């Protein structure tokens, strides 16, 4: 006898398709509803597993979005060029020159050359501390909107070109130099490491940078005209810069422009002398780090799905044993083994689907709570893809772990089953 | 007219163990049996006589080791599991000693259950189930759960569940075994009424007064029909 062959010969009325598919779902719900507490406990494992996986994936996406936003707030969409120090040269061995800046002007970027040097101030009489002196063009906030003035103003282009003794302070520098006092209007007395003194009139204070990169950008820095540093510093050489920031103009392609900048420096100085990086390349690195973390946490969460699935299998096996007589009766009334198998498979899938749904809802709740309370997570992300994936996986878990119990139910001999006590 | 049950030389051998230790039990040793449409037959015999095995074979829950069996003119030899289920669903209405009602379903839904496996739409199913319940005098108990019914009422629900199938054969296994005498009388009266309506009924019993209600008694002894194999 070949049951499969025979089944295919039987008229459609008696085949599985003769039964309304919704019928099975209705029966499954009825049977699970009849055992509310047990059904709930059985699907708890799935709830936790789906909850964990969904929350992990979404939190990862939210973290990436948060980091990307923070990074943009601090650095904008910019390209950075600086000499490569890897080969142990001296700081000034490979400066960026005026001609390089001219070449960069052709690209869709704003060219902001900068200069760094160390400077000292007297924290107490006789005690000197270091901070950074940074030379910039005038009107920096207009050139690079990631710099924001908190109080006062930035020195103008005119003041910068004239090399006037004016300064803008970072939030930290203002607090260090003038603790408990308003810095704007004061004169900052600073010393080069060699001992030469400069007195700069403070015209403004910058806002502290926001987000998780706040720490990175909140160093004590005095901003002064490049011209002034060239005029006064014992080490800085006129016409040479340490660093160029190139904020991209609207619509410019970061990768393409980064390659163009690289080509300009390579054609002038050869390979490997200058480091060209963009905020997008930082973001790419961050994204891959988050992705690895997400995969790792997701795998751990997936383990709990496995445990949940085994729980489902266990409860389905118990259910099959308990309902032996019901199975015998259904077979006596004309249910085929296939229909019995289908009934129990669908029951397992309904169980895990309900668990998956609860898990997704829980995750959605947690994500809402986190967005509302943790400042770093600014945007709420629960993508339809994630939800679909979570539900599909829970249905698959039900299908996979339901196969064995359903097969046992289907294989029961009706006579034995009806006699079962 | 085609007999409902036609058996020739039906044997059933159960084997247990393996190799040289194989034990063979001959439950049926060549049964010839014919039951015509509209007959009311009691299947009797001491325990171990093979009457349960015969009932299972008649009801297609088991198949003969040898011999020919046709149910409603349809030979069952060589039918697969799914086809046997279909024939069972369409031709045999079971009534069990222990009722076997699903405890979480109302009387109406219990009765409608066999039609689920025929793919009858819900509304139609419930309509037919209601009619069947009314025909056994339980039109006012449609929404009761089995736990809310008396033993006699439960068995009447089970009979309605068999009737809803419109089977060729009503196959009752000790239908009064779990009932008090008053309920037993009720059920037996119901079988009498169904017989008068032309239903074909086979009752398996060891109780003489139940057997006495039937038109014909088929007695089994040692796996053979000792009496009443033909009308």
Interface residues (C-beta under 8 A of the other chain):
Chain A: X1 X2 X3 X5 X6 X7 X9 X10 X11 X13 X14 X15 X18 X19 X20 X23 X27 X30 X31 X34 X325 X326 X328 X329 X330 X331 X332 X333 X334 X335 X336 X337 X338 X339 X414 X415 X418
Chain B: X56 X59 X61 X62 X78 X79 X80 X81 X82 X83 X85 X86 X88 X89 X90 X94 X96 X100 X102 X104 X105 X113 X114 X116 X117 X118 X119 X121 X122 X161 X165
